[in-house]
Amino acid sequence: MAQALTVFFDDATERRLRALRENAAAAGVPVLDGRPGVVLASASSIPAAARAALRTELRSLFLPDLWFSTLGTFPGEDAVLLLTAVVDAELLAVHSAVHDVLAGRVSNPSAYHFPGAWIPHCALTPALGGAELTAGFDALRSAEPVRAAVAEVAVLDSRDGTADVLVAR
């Protein structure tokens, strides 16, 4: 997907999440660059009108902190090491509201992020296999839960690396 509606966190949270990446890297595990975040929705295009509607909606919503408590991976060949967030009513309400705004306004939305299919998570690594995945789990198995305070929500464009901040705390 080319554009992703992404939640980013305050500086303290970013430092903790980057430290986890560094711990994995110290164990020889490839890690992701860039700001840690959680993708709420993605599509090939999130046009200006949809962004304006999202800006309005997000300003009216309470954006809850996220609690990352479980180290895991998605099954299959794309075994990305990730932290999953505790799912609660507030987080689901924000996610549902975002998708209500985007419905019919974006091109080629990703079904992975639809309500009912979405697993809120922060990826720490690219896809790993075998020994790298085991080393990553070993390096991070004792990680403490992370309380992630939301700092901003932005649309990231993977084609040119730009970020359009829609709301900031």
Helices and strands as residue ranges (DSSP letters): E 3-9, H 11-26, E 37-45, H 48-60, E 66-73, E 79-85, H 89-102, E 107-109, G 111-113, E 121-128, H 130-140, E 146-148, E 150-157, E 163-168
